[in-house]
């Protein structure tokens, strides 16, 4: 697949438009560099002819001084060019990274479940990084290189038509050959980028699971898989490098012949008295100078191979759309403040089409009530929470909160009114303040400290060396499981949602630690609707209603106290036999 030239233009215009002043300045600097490069050989040719003709010493000194000034100016131009190109590259690529990350975060969970974190890092950062030179210099440098080729050929034609004709034919042949080699290399570069993403995806996934890999004796399997990926990658990498190296070898051979032809023509013109020694030098200098822009074009085209492969992959990523429709819903009313109702109406859903996880579920939670959801592992309990949070949409049926269908609410508005705490609490390597507010600087410290007190974390907070500015370790290093859960409760209190979902939030805690967070849960449920997914009896003892599901179907649903009194109910049986053992 070949990327149309208009896509290059669109990408450049989009990300270079905010940098138009610096981009224009870079173009001016490059043009100044062209002028200085063309002027240098003219001064040396004049110096040679003047010296051989016995010219005045002062004239030679002035020519030498001018040559030095131009050489220094050329170096200064190169420094400015490097600075501007790097600034443009970093600014443009960082904006592209931001757009890609925002797009990926807007996609539904099925997209993220199908890809490893390492692969996504390579897609968002690695592919974009390969476009750095494309943004900073590609269009401008390619145009200025072509302009330099035209200028050198024009000057060679002015010196002698035979030299100009020979070098013009050479330049056309060289550019056509480079374009042919480039078109052959693009598919190889694209395959190379895909293998790179696969490799980093594998690496990220297994490094994150180091403890489980080592504890279960899977190190050998991981190393064999690592070796297989490298064996698959090596020939692809070799072919891609060979394609790029071929361009260098071809251009080197071409310029050996071009210089040889230039020397031969210069010697012929001098022997016929048609050119001075200075003119012969000028011919050879311009031919050598001609190699520079053509090599620059070759470099740009070689970079374009990687750029095109990365741009194709970036386009593929941008074309992926979320399965969750979140179009303009400005006319949808706001959800009511405080607790609101939750209703499932004949809802069926499967992560894979035609393989439903839950079947025709219908139940209602009244505002301010607590629903306890029970069931064996894999029965579909967590799926209910994901559907409510709208990480997925059901294949059939309707889910309503506050009498509003969830698929009719903007995702941001919906998720702002629902708080969810799971058994896996993500702790960032950041301050306590940022961990609790999710980097929302608008929440005042007084509100944060009040929420910390409400969940019972005051003793822990008082022991922190820098208060809210204390840095926490990544993945909760140095924090107990109970403290992590309480931090998650604090986050929920700060968002003040109308609905709270506890998805087996205490399943990894021992009974003593679980008792410590009961007070926090009580405060959390005040004035809110709650859905509690649990294995343990203590967690659902405050539930008003019980929903017992099995294999994605409702096994039992009703008032908790009524079900407990009904000795024939499944819930009463669980209470008698022990909830933890019965649901294991």
C-alpha positions as CSV (number, residue, x, y, z in Angstrom):
1,X,0.0,0.0,0.0
2,X,1.4,3.4,-1.0
3,X,0.5,6.6,0.8
4,X,-0.8,9.3,-1.6
5,X,1.3,12.5,-1.7
6,X,-1.8,14.5,-0.5
7,X,-1.6,12.6,2.8
8,X,1.9,13.9,3.3
9,X,0.8,17.4,2.6
10,X,-2.2,17.1,4.9
11,X,-0.1,15.7,7.8
12,X,2.6,18.4,7.3
13,X,0.0,21.2,7.1
14,X,-1.8,20.1,10.2
15,X,1.2,19.9,12.5
16,X,3.4,22.6,11.0
17,X,0.7,25.2,10.7
18,X,1.1,26.3,14.4
19,X,4.9,26.5,13.6
20,X,4.6,28.4,10.4
21,X,6.9,31.2,11.5
22,X,9.7,29.0,12.5
23,X,9.2,26.8,9.5
24,X,9.4,29.8,7.2
25,X,12.5,30.9,9.1
26,X,14.0,27.4,8.6
27,X,13.3,27.7,4.8
28,X,15.1,31.1,4.7
29,X,18.1,29.7,6.6
30,X,18.3,26.7,4.2
31,X,18.2,29.1,1.2
32,X,21.0,31.2,2.7
33,X,23.0,28.0,3.1
34,X,22.5,27.2,-0.6
35,X,23.8,30.6,-1.6
36,X,26.8,30.3,0.6
37,X,27.6,26.8,-0.8
38,X,27.4,28.1,-4.4
39,X,29.6,31.1,-3.6
40,X,32.5,29.2,-2.0
41,X,33.8,27.5,-5.2
42,X,33.5,30.8,-7.1
43,X,35.9,32.5,-4.7
44,X,38.4,29.7,-4.8
45,X,38.3,29.6,-8.6
46,X,38.9,33.3,-8.7
47,X,41.7,32.9,-6.1
48,X,43.4,30.2,-8.2
49,X,43.2,32.1,-11.5
50,X,44.3,35.3,-9.9
51,X,47.3,33.6,-8.2
52,X,48.4,31.9,-11.5
53,X,48.1,35.1,-13.3
54,X,50.3,36.9,-10.8
55,X,47.6,39.0,-9.3
56,X,48.1,41.5,-6.5
57,X,48.7,40.1,-3.1
58,X,46.1,42.4,-1.5
59,X,43.5,41.0,-3.9
60,X,44.4,37.4,-2.9
61,X,44.3,38.4,0.8
62,X,40.8,39.9,0.4
63,X,39.6,36.8,-1.5
64,X,41.0,34.6,1.2
65,X,39.4,36.7,3.9
66,X,36.1,36.6,2.1
67,X,36.4,32.8,1.9
68,X,36.9,32.5,5.7
69,X,34.0,34.8,6.4
70,X,31.7,32.8,4.2
71,X,32.9,29.5,5.7
72,X,32.2,30.9,9.2
73,X,28.8,32.2,8.1
74,X,28.0,28.7,6.7
75,X,28.8,27.1,10.0
76,X,26.6,29.6,11.8
77,X,23.8,28.8,9.3
78,X,24.2,25.1,10.1
79,X,23.8,25.7,13.8
80,X,20.6,27.8,13.4
81,X,19.3,25.2,10.9
82,X,19.9,22.4,13.4
83,X,18.2,24.3,16.3
84,X,15.2,25.2,14.2
85,X,14.8,21.7,12.8
86,X,15.0,20.0,16.2
87,X,12.5,22.5,17.7
88,X,10.0,21.9,14.9
89,X,10.5,18.1,15.1
90,X,9.9,17.9,18.8
91,X,7.0,20.2,18.9
92,X,5.2,18.6,15.9
93,X,5.8,15.0,17.0
94,X,4.8,15.7,20.6
95,X,1.5,17.1,19.3
96,X,1.0,14.0,17.1
97,X,1.8,11.8,20.2
98,X,-0.8,13.7,22.2
99,X,-3.5,13.3,19.4
100,X,-2.7,9.5,19.2
101,X,-2.9,9.0,22.9
102,X,-6.1,10.9,23.2
103,X,-7.6,8.8,20.3
104,X,-6.5,5.6,21.9
105,X,-8.0,6.6,25.3
106,X,-11.3,7.3,23.5
107,X,-11.5,3.8,22.2
108,X,-13.6,1.1,23.9
109,X,-12.1,-1.7,26.0
110,X,-12.2,-4.3,23.3
111,X,-9.4,-2.3,21.5
112,X,-7.2,-2.3,24.6
113,X,-7.8,-5.9,25.5
114,X,-6.6,-7.0,22.1
115,X,-3.2,-5.1,22.4
116,X,-0.4,-5.3,24.9
117,X,0.9,-2.1,26.6
118,X,4.3,-2.6,25.0
119,X,2.8,-2.7,21.5
120,X,0.8,0.5,22.3
121,X,4.0,2.3,23.5
122,X,5.7,1.4,20.3
123,X,2.8,2.5,18.2
124,X,2.4,5.8,20.0
125,X,6.0,6.7,20.6
126,X,8.2,4.6,18.4
127,X,6.3,5.2,15.1
128,X,6.0,8.9,15.8
129,X,9.6,9.2,16.7
130,X,10.5,7.8,13.3
131,X,8.7,10.8,11.8
132,X,10.9,13.3,13.6
133,X,13.0,14.1,10.5
134,X,9.9,14.1,8.3
135,X,8.4,16.9,10.3
136,X,11.6,18.9,10.8
137,X,13.2,18.9,7.4
138,X,11.5,16.6,4.9
139,X,9.6,19.0,2.7
140,X,11.8,22.0,3.2
141,X,15.1,20.1,2.9
142,X,13.9,18.1,-0.1
143,X,12.8,21.3,-1.9
144,X,16.0,23.1,-1.0
145,X,18.1,20.1,-2.1
146,X,16.2,20.0,-5.5
147,X,16.8,23.8,-5.7
148,X,20.5,23.3,-5.1
149,X,20.7,20.6,-7.8
150,X,19.0,23.0,-10.3
151,X,21.3,25.9,-9.3
152,X,24.5,23.7,-9.7
153,X,23.3,22.4,-13.1
154,X,22.5,25.9,-14.2
155,X,26.0,27.1,-13.3
156,X,27.6,24.0,-15.0
157,X,25.6,24.8,-18.2
158,X,26.9,28.4,-18.1
159,X,30.5,27.1,-17.8
160,X,30.1,24.6,-20.7
161,X,27.1,22.9,-22.3
162,X,28.8,19.6,-22.5
163,X,29.5,19.5,-18.7
164,X,25.9,20.7,-18.0
165,X,24.4,18.1,-20.3
166,X,26.4,15.2,-18.8
167,X,25.6,16.2,-15.2
168,X,21.9,16.8,-16.0
169,X,21.6,13.3,-17.5
170,X,23.4,11.9,-14.5
171,X,21.2,13.7,-12.0
172,X,17.9,12.6,-13.7
173,X,19.1,9.0,-13.9
174,X,20.3,9.0,-10.2
175,X,16.9,10.5,-9.0
176,X,14.9,7.9,-11.0
177,X,17.0,5.1,-9.6
178,X,16.6,6.3,-6.1
179,X,12.8,6.6,-6.4
180,X,12.7,3.0,-7.8
181,X,14.8,1.7,-4.8
182,X,12.7,3.6,-2.4
183,X,9.4,2.1,-3.6
184,X,10.8,-1.4,-3.1
185,X,12.0,-0.6,0.4
186,X,8.7,0.8,1.9
187,X,6.9,-2.5,2.4
188,X,10.0,-3.9,4.2
189,X,10.2,-0.9,6.5
190,X,6.5,-1.3,7.4
191,X,7.0,-5.0,8.2
192,X,10.1,-4.0,10.3
193,X,8.0,-1.5,12.3
194,X,5.3,-4.1,12.9
195,X,7.8,-6.6,14.2
196,X,9.3,-3.9,16.5
197,X,5.8,-3.3,18.0
198,X,5.3,-7.1,18.5
199,X,8.7,-7.4,20.2
200,X,8.1,-4.5,22.6
201,X,4.6,-5.7,23.3
202,X,5.9,-9.2,24.3
203,X,8.7,-7.6,26.4
204,X,6.4,-5.2,28.2
205,X,3.8,-7.9,29.0
206,X,6.3,-10.5,30.4
207,X,8.4,-8.0,32.3
208,X,5.2,-6.8,34.0
209,X,4.4,-10.4,35.0
210,X,8.0,-11.3,36.2
211,X,6.8,-12.5,39.6
212,X,4.2,-14.9,38.2
213,X,6.6,-16.1,35.4
214,X,9.3,-16.9,37.9
215,X,7.0,-18.3,40.6
216,X,5.3,-20.7,38.2
217,X,8.5,-21.9,36.5
218,X,7.7,-20.3,33.1
219,X,11.1,-18.6,32.6
220,X,12.1,-21.2,30.0
221,X,8.9,-20.8,28.0
222,X,9.4,-17.0,28.0
223,X,13.0,-17.2,26.9
224,X,12.1,-19.6,24.1
225,X,9.3,-17.3,22.9
226,X,11.7,-14.4,23.1
227,X,14.2,-16.3,20.9
228,X,11.4,-17.1,18.4
229,X,10.5,-13.5,18.0
230,X,14.1,-12.5,17.5
231,X,14.5,-15.2,14.9
232,X,11.5,-13.9,13.0
233,X,12.6,-10.3,13.4
234,X,16.2,-10.9,12.2
235,X,15.6,-11.6,8.5
236,X,13.0,-8.8,8.3
237,X,15.4,-6.4,9.9
238,X,18.2,-7.6,7.6
239,X,16.1,-7.1,4.4
240,X,15.0,-3.6,5.6
241,X,18.6,-2.6,6.3
242,X,19.8,-4.1,3.1
243,X,17.2,-2.1,1.2
244,X,18.5,1.1,2.8
245,X,22.1,0.2,2.4
246,X,21.6,-0.6,-1.3
247,X,20.7,3.0,-1.8
248,X,23.9,4.2,-0.3
249,X,26.0,1.8,-2.4
250,X,24.3,2.8,-5.6
251,X,24.7,6.5,-5.0
252,X,28.3,6.0,-4.0
253,X,29.1,4.2,-7.3
254,X,27.2,6.7,-9.3
255,X,29.2,9.6,-7.9
256,X,32.5,7.8,-8.5
257,X,31.6,7.8,-12.2
258,X,30.2,11.3,-12.0
259,X,33.5,12.7,-10.6
260,X,35.5,10.7,-13.1
261,X,33.4,12.2,-15.9
262,X,33.8,15.6,-14.5
263,X,37.6,15.3,-14.3
264,X,37.7,14.0,-17.8
265,X,35.6,16.9,-19.2
266,X,37.6,19.4,-17.2
267,X,40.9,18.0,-18.5
268,X,39.5,18.1,-22.1
269,X,38.4,21.7,-21.8
270,X,41.7,22.8,-20.3
271,X,43.7,21.0,-23.0
272,X,41.6,22.7,-25.7
273,X,42.2,26.1,-24.1
274,X,38.4,26.4,-23.3
275,X,38.8,26.7,-19.6
276,X,41.4,27.9,-17.1
277,X,42.7,26.0,-14.1
278,X,40.3,27.9,-11.9
279,X,37.4,27.0,-14.1
280,X,38.4,23.3,-14.1
281,X,38.5,23.5,-10.3
282,X,35.0,25.1,-10.4
283,X,33.7,22.2,-12.5
284,X,35.0,19.6,-10.2
285,X,33.9,21.5,-7.1
286,X,30.4,21.9,-8.4
287,X,30.2,18.2,-9.4
288,X,31.3,17.3,-5.8
289,X,28.8,19.8,-4.5
290,X,26.1,18.2,-6.7
291,X,26.6,14.9,-4.8
292,X,25.6,16.6,-1.6
293,X,22.0,17.6,-2.4
294,X,21.5,14.3,-4.3
295,X,22.7,12.4,-1.2
296,X,20.5,14.6,0.9
297,X,17.6,13.7,-1.3
298,X,18.6,10.1,-1.0
299,X,18.7,10.4,2.8
300,X,15.3,12.1,2.8
301,X,13.8,9.4,0.6
302,X,15.4,6.7,2.9
303,X,13.8,8.5,5.9
304,X,10.6,8.7,3.9
305,X,10.7,4.8,3.7
306,X,10.4,4.6,7.5
307,X,8.1,7.7,7.6
308,X,5.7,6.2,5.1
309,X,5.6,2.9,6.9
310,X,5.0,4.6,10.2
311,X,2.4,7.0,8.7
312,X,0.5,4.0,7.3
313,X,0.4,2.4,10.8
314,X,-0.5,5.8,12.4
315,X,-3.4,6.2,9.9
316,X,-4.5,2.6,10.6
317,X,-4.6,3.6,14.3
318,X,-6.6,6.8,13.7
319,X,-9.1,4.9,11.5
320,X,-10.0,2.6,14.3
321,X,-13.2,3.9,15.8
322,X,-14.7,3.2,19.2
323,X,-17.6,0.8,19.2
324,X,-19.2,3.1,21.8
325,X,-21.2,5.9,20.0
326,X,-20.3,9.2,21.8
327,X,-21.6,11.7,19.2
328,X,-23.0,15.1,20.1
329,X,-25.6,14.6,22.9
330,X,-26.0,18.2,24.0
331,X,-29.7,17.9,24.3
332,X,-29.6,15.0,26.8
333,X,-30.6,16.2,30.3
334,X,-28.2,16.2,33.2
335,X,-28.4,13.3,35.6
336,X,-30.1,14.3,38.9
337,X,-27.9,15.2,41.8
338,X,-27.7,12.7,44.6
339,X,-28.6,9.0,44.2
340,X,-30.4,7.8,41.1
341,X,-32.0,4.6,39.9
342,X,-30.4,1.8,37.9
343,X,-32.4,-0.5,35.6
344,X,-31.3,-3.4,33.3
345,X,-34.0,-4.3,30.8
346,X,-33.5,-7.6,29.0
347,X,-29.8,-7.0,28.6
348,X,-27.6,-9.6,26.8
349,X,-23.9,-9.2,26.2
350,X,-20.8,-11.1,25.1
351,X,-17.2,-10.0,24.6
352,X,-17.2,-12.0,21.4
353,X,-20.3,-12.0,19.1
354,X,-22.5,-15.0,19.4
355,X,-20.9,-16.0,22.7
356,X,-23.0,-14.2,25.3
357,X,-21.7,-13.8,28.9
358,X,-24.9,-12.5,30.3
359,X,-28.4,-13.5,29.1
360,X,-31.6,-11.4,29.2
361,X,-30.9,-9.7,32.5
362,X,-33.7,-7.5,34.0
363,X,-33.6,-5.9,37.5
364,X,-33.9,-2.4,39.1
365,X,-32.1,-0.6,41.9
366,X,-34.1,2.2,43.5
367,X,-32.3,5.5,44.3
368,X,-30.3,5.3,47.5
369,X,-30.6,1.6,47.8
370,X,-27.7,-1.0,47.9
371,X,-27.8,-4.1,45.6
372,X,-25.6,-7.0,46.5
373,X,-24.5,-9.1,43.5
374,X,-23.4,-12.7,44.2
375,X,-22.2,-15.4,41.9
376,X,-19.3,-17.8,41.2
377,X,-16.2,-16.6,39.4
378,X,-17.1,-16.2,35.7
379,X,-20.8,-15.9,36.3
380,X,-20.9,-12.3,34.8
381,X,-20.8,-10.1,37.9
382,X,-17.9,-7.9,36.7
383,X,-19.4,-7.7,33.3
384,X,-22.4,-5.9,34.9
385,X,-20.1,-3.2,36.3
386,X,-18.3,-2.8,33.0
387,X,-21.6,-2.3,31.1
388,X,-22.8,0.2,33.7
389,X,-19.6,2.2,33.4
390,X,-20.1,1.8,29.6
391,X,-16.7,0.2,28.9
392,X,-18.8,-1.9,26.6
393,X,-22.3,-1.7,25.1
394,X,-24.8,-4.6,25.3
395,X,-25.7,-6.5,22.1
396,X,-29.4,-6.2,23.1
397,X,-31.5,-4.7,25.8
398,X,-31.2,-1.4,27.5
399,X,-29.5,0.0,30.6
400,X,-30.8,3.1,32.3
401,X,-29.6,5.3,35.1
402,X,-31.9,8.0,36.4
403,X,-34.4,6.9,33.7
404,X,-31.8,7.9,31.0
405,X,-30.3,5.2,28.7
406,X,-26.6,5.0,29.3
407,X,-25.9,4.9,25.6
408,X,-27.7,8.2,25.3
409,X,-25.3,10.0,27.7
410,X,-21.9,11.5,26.8
411,X,-19.2,9.2,28.2
412,X,-17.6,11.9,30.2
413,X,-20.8,13.0,31.8
414,X,-21.8,9.4,32.6
415,X,-18.5,8.4,34.1
416,X,-18.4,11.6,36.2
417,X,-21.5,10.4,38.0
418,X,-20.4,6.8,38.6
419,X,-17.6,5.8,41.0
420,X,-16.1,2.4,40.8
421,X,-13.6,0.6,43.1
422,X,-12.1,-2.7,42.0
423,X,-9.8,-5.2,43.7
424,X,-6.9,-3.8,41.6
425,X,-6.1,-0.2,42.7
426,X,-3.8,1.7,40.4
427,X,-1.3,3.8,42.3
428,X,0.8,6.2,40.3
429,X,4.4,7.3,40.9
430,X,3.2,10.8,41.9
431,X,2.2,12.8,45.0
432,X,-0.6,11.8,47.3
433,X,-2.6,14.8,46.0
434,X,-2.3,13.8,42.4
435,X,-3.1,10.1,43.2
436,X,-6.3,11.1,44.9
437,X,-7.4,13.8,42.4
438,X,-6.2,12.1,39.3
439,X,-4.1,15.3,38.6
440,X,-7.1,17.6,38.9
441,X,-5.6,20.8,40.4
442,X,-9.1,22.4,40.8
443,X,-9.8,20.3,43.9
444,X,-8.7,22.3,47.1
445,X,-6.5,20.6,49.7
446,X,-9.1,21.1,52.4
447,X,-11.6,19.0,50.4
448,X,-8.9,16.3,49.9
449,X,-8.1,16.2,53.6
450,X,-11.8,16.0,54.6
451,X,-12.2,13.0,52.3
452,X,-9.1,11.4,53.8
453,X,-10.7,11.8,57.3
454,X,-14.0,10.4,56.2
455,X,-12.5,7.1,55.0
456,X,-10.4,6.7,58.1
457,X,-7.0,7.4,56.6
458,X,-6.1,10.2,59.1
459,X,-3.5,8.2,61.0
460,X,-1.8,7.1,57.8
461,X,-1.9,10.7,56.4
462,X,-0.5,12.2,59.6
463,X,2.6,9.9,59.3
464,X,3.4,11.1,55.8
465,X,6.6,13.2,55.7
466,X,5.4,15.8,53.3
467,X,1.6,15.5,53.6
468,X,-0.2,15.7,50.3
469,X,3.1,16.4,48.5
470,X,4.5,13.0,49.6
471,X,5.5,10.9,46.6
472,X,4.0,7.4,46.4
473,X,5.8,4.5,44.7
474,X,4.5,3.1,41.4
475,X,2.1,0.1,41.7
476,X,1.5,1.0,45.3
477,X,5.1,0.2,46.6
478,X,5.1,0.7,50.4
479,X,1.3,0.8,50.7
480,X,-0.7,-2.0,52.1
481,X,-3.7,-3.5,50.3
482,X,-6.1,-2.0,52.8
483,X,-4.5,1.5,52.5
484,X,-4.8,1.2,48.7
485,X,-8.5,0.4,48.9
486,X,-9.0,3.4,51.3
487,X,-7.2,5.6,48.8
488,X,-9.6,4.4,46.1
489,X,-12.6,5.2,48.3
490,X,-11.1,8.7,48.8
491,X,-10.9,9.2,45.1
492,X,-14.6,8.3,44.8
493,X,-15.6,10.7,47.6
494,X,-13.8,13.5,45.8
495,X,-15.9,13.0,42.6
496,X,-19.1,12.8,44.6
497,X,-20.9,10.3,42.3
498,X,-24.6,9.3,42.4
499,X,-23.8,5.7,41.9
500,X,-21.0,3.6,43.5
501,X,-19.9,0.2,42.2
502,X,-17.7,-2.0,44.4
503,X,-16.4,-4.8,42.2
504,X,-15.0,-7.3,44.7
505,X,-13.1,-4.5,46.2
506,X,-12.2,-6.4,49.4
507,X,-11.7,-9.9,47.9
508,X,-8.0,-9.7,48.5
509,X,-8.2,-8.4,52.0
510,X,-8.1,-10.5,55.2
511,X,-11.1,-10.3,57.5
512,X,-9.2,-8.0,60.0
513,X,-8.3,-5.5,57.3
514,X,-11.7,-5.7,55.8
515,X,-13.2,-4.7,59.1
516,X,-11.0,-1.5,59.0
517,X,-12.7,-0.3,55.8
518,X,-16.3,-1.0,56.9
519,X,-16.5,2.5,58.4
520,X,-15.2,4.0,55.1
521,X,-17.8,2.0,53.1
522,X,-20.6,3.3,55.3
523,X,-19.6,6.9,54.7
524,X,-19.2,6.1,51.0
525,X,-22.8,4.9,50.7
526,X,-24.5,7.8,52.4
527,X,-26.8,9.5,50.0
528,X,-25.8,7.3,47.0
529,X,-27.0,4.3,45.1
530,X,-24.6,1.4,45.4
531,X,-24.0,-2.0,43.7
532,X,-21.7,-4.3,45.6
533,X,-20.2,-7.3,43.8
534,X,-18.7,-9.6,46.5
535,X,-17.7,-13.0,47.6
536,X,-17.9,-12.4,51.4
537,X,-21.0,-12.1,53.5
538,X,-19.8,-9.1,55.5
539,X,-19.5,-7.1,52.3
540,X,-23.2,-7.5,51.3
541,X,-24.8,-7.5,54.8
542,X,-25.8,-3.8,54.3
543,X,-27.5,-4.6,50.9
544,X,-31.2,-3.9,50.6
545,X,-31.6,-6.3,47.7
546,X,-29.7,-9.4,46.5
547,X,-29.1,-10.5,42.9
548,X,-27.7,-14.0,42.5
549,X,-26.5,-14.8,39.0
550,X,-25.1,-18.0,37.5
551,X,-23.8,-18.5,34.0
552,X,-24.9,-15.0,33.1
553,X,-28.5,-15.6,34.1
554,X,-30.5,-14.5,37.2
555,X,-30.8,-17.3,39.6
556,X,-32.4,-15.4,42.4
557,X,-33.4,-11.7,42.9
558,X,-35.3,-10.0,45.8
559,X,-35.2,-8.2,49.1
560,X,-32.2,-9.4,51.2
561,X,-34.2,-9.9,54.4
562,X,-37.0,-11.7,52.7
563,X,-34.6,-14.0,50.9
564,X,-32.8,-14.7,54.2
565,X,-36.1,-15.7,55.9
566,X,-37.1,-17.9,53.0
567,X,-35.4,-21.2,53.9
568,X,-36.0,-22.5,50.4
569,X,-34.1,-19.6,48.8
570,X,-30.6,-20.1,47.3
571,X,-29.4,-17.0,49.4
572,X,-30.6,-18.6,52.7
573,X,-28.7,-21.7,51.7
574,X,-25.6,-19.7,51.1
575,X,-25.9,-18.1,54.5
576,X,-26.2,-21.5,56.2
577,X,-23.3,-23.2,54.3
578,X,-21.0,-20.2,54.3
579,X,-20.9,-17.7,51.5
580,X,-17.2,-17.9,50.8
581,X,-17.1,-21.7,50.4
582,X,-20.3,-21.9,48.4
583,X,-19.2,-19.3,45.8
584,X,-15.6,-20.5,45.6
